[in-house]
Amino acid sequence: MDQYTILQELTPSPGAVPAMVPLAYEAIARLDCKIKETAAYTRETAARYPLWRKYLLTIEEAAEYFGIGEKRLRRIAADNIGENFIMEVGSQIRIKRKLFEQYLDGVGTI
């Protein structure tokens, strides 16, 4: 019931804008700037470290590096759960580059 009272106090006439709306827009604009800064930083960091220097690769990066399709890499990861070359970070799969290279050297056919 209090919520309705507050809304009635903020909007005395149907055409008026609530006093909180400009503050919300300002907060959204600040968050948007922070997100863009973070995305730019992430792109710069990724550009500084080439794939051959990274210890862990995402599925997308591993597909690019090894020349294997993402779908096939996901299947390899699913078939080899618990292997040393697979690391789960939350719900994401990461591939340990050097150990996966050794695995590929030992496997005849993918």
Phi, psi and omega in degrees: 000325180297327180298319180293324178296316180298315180298321179293324179290325181283334181240082182294327177235153184301331183272353184280150177267132178301149184295336183281339185300312178300324178295321179294318179298320179295317178296319179296318179296319178295318178297320179298319177297317179297319179297317179295320178296317180296317180297319179295318179297317180298317179296319179296317180296316180295324180290331180288331183249105179293159184302325184289349178259347183282144177279313179250139178239142171287170178300318181296315179295319180295322178298318178293315185291313185269347181074030178244143180295151181299319181298317180293320178297320178295322178293318177300316180296318180294323180285340185240038179300135180093352176289158182294332185277357180252134174226131176260124177247097188068236177262001182270145176260131173241147180245127177283113191304305185295317180293325178290325175299317178296320178298315181295325178297327183275343182268134180286309183229141180266000000 
